[in-house]
Amino acid sequence: MTRDTDVHGTAGADDDQRPNARAEDVRPDGGSEERSSSNHSRGRTPREEAVDDVALDPWGSSAVSDYRKLFEQFGIEEFDALLPEVPDPHYLMRRGVIFGHRDYRPVLDAMRNDEPFAALSGFMPTGDPHIGHKLVFDELIWHQERGGDAYGLIADLEAHSARGLSWDEIDEHARDYLLSLLALGFDPEEGELYRQSANREVQDLAFELGAEANFSELQSIYGFDGETDVSHMQSVVTQMADILYPQLEEPKPTVIPVGPDQDPHVRLARDLAARTRYFGVTEAYASFEADPGERVLLARAHDALEDRENDGTVRCVDAAEWLEGTDVDDPTDALPSALEKLHAAGKEPLRPRTRFLDRNATDEAFEALIEAVEGEKRVYEAHIDSFELSREEAESLAREVEIDHGGYGFLAPSSIYHRFMTGLTGGKMSSSIPASHISLLDEPETGYEKVNSATTAGRETAELQRELGGEADKCPVYELYAYLLAGDDDEFAKEVYDECVGGERLCGDCKEQAARLMEEFLAEHQEKREEAEGLLEELDFELDSRR
């Protein structure tokens, strides 16, 4: 989940912040360092070499040197493929700041079809909210404006257990997060705000989810060891409960906007959602179980032999003989095991079907499912095969029966991933380094000064800048335009970019304009925060911890 004021929850730095930037364009994390006192005379550090493996640590100082590796190693999908289908996409999507997703299509389909969906983001109150957090706030509000049930939570249990903050510190920071979220447009009447420690339903759900996880698993995912506090481990299952909380009343597609370092939480939540389900639904071809690679081979054999048989019946032994005599593509090396199962099944018919698997169902629920499956079916000790229901129809039926018999019926949560935002001094943006970020609590004059003192990626001299152009793709100041200051105006963002790389825009003038825009933004935000004070007091939200 989106948690940390240092790394987690900050929108990521785009490697190519031109409008329509692509995720495969990658910028080094190191940013640039000042070489001269002149406004336009800036150097930059050499590009970091991409590492072979990407380590994602939800509580560490994760930095991703090559976002493409996330697609290869963790199965994160490129967001660009979905962009044409997004109704009125947010500028963070259009500019490639949101670069990836995991199973976002169900949310998108619900959005387009005016069906229920939800968005949830959590914030660990370890410091002031800054402009990186604003991007996460914006994502949450954007989904709310498109009809989603929006949930914003204060991860106070995590802040206390994982970071050791006192409850007084947590209360102070929590209030600041809430005020900024409300000031930016979150509608508390159409959404829900809560803190982990005060939400009994979340804590009860965490207890149930904890029964589906074990220490070895948390050790493997998060690197926990014998020195890890039990409360820290407990905070993990609490986060899983947060992610699934929007589905307690009814299962619905739910998206969690996160930085890529939070992906371990998303993957664990998806696994736990599946483990709590009464039934699994899959495709099958015979009474025996087959893994995905084997099913591909069974499907090929069935389709190849179906028209050959006079009575239309394909036997398992015939499929085995066909596979043995055919040069089939077998990327998963599933052929030996598929042949073994087919020979063992002998003359059993090989026939496509949809299978309901009994995972955690009560006897009453399993019997109810048997009765609910209409048409031709086969009932076994631990599964039911339907020859008439599509997989989509079977999924819906299984969920309906599960909910009717006391189950959750969770849908696997989705996620979208944003790039880390570069700090104003280069490197990562961190609440622990005041000069690296703009706090949403900063006075307008302070924001102006920080931007004017920021590192850029300009050339060493004004002459070289005019001759060679600047390197906007690597510039923290240009990121301010693309992520925040240009707002929804793509033409303005493009103008700044083109003038920079074309040598028309010098760093001093560029920073002065950015500083003024930041000053205006902060002045407006502080005014809206003051207006939100009264609204916050009216909300049913425990501003003071019970601890």
Buried (B, 14 or more C-beta within 10 A) or exposed (E): BBBBBBBBBBBBBBBBBBBEBBBBBBBBBBBBEBEEEBBBBBBBBEEBEBEEEBEBBBBBEBBBBBBBBBBEEBEBBBBBEBBEEBEEBBBBBBBBBBBBBBBBBBBBEBBEEEEBBBBBBBBBBBBBBBBBBBBBBBBBBBBBBBBBBBBBBBBBBBBBBBBEBEBEBBBBBBBBBBBBBBBBBBEBEEBBBBBBBBBEEBBEBBEBBBEBBEEEBBBEBBEBEEEBEEEBBBBBBBBBBBBBBBBBEEBBBBBBBBBBBBBBBBBBBBBBBBBBBBBBBBBBBBBBBBEEBBBBBBBBBBEBBBEEEEEEEBBBBBBBBBBEEEEBEBEEEBBEBBBEBBBEBEEBBBBBBBBBBBBBBBEEBBBBBEEBBEEEBBEEEEBBBBEEBEEEBBBEBBBBBBBBBEBBBBBBBBBBBBBBBBBBBBBBBBBEBBBBBBBBBBEBEBBBBBBBEBBBBBBBEBEBBBEEBBBBBBBBBBBBBBBBBBEEEBEBBBBBBBBBBEBBBBBBEBBBBBBBBBBBBBBEBBEBBEEBEEBBEEEEBBBEBEE
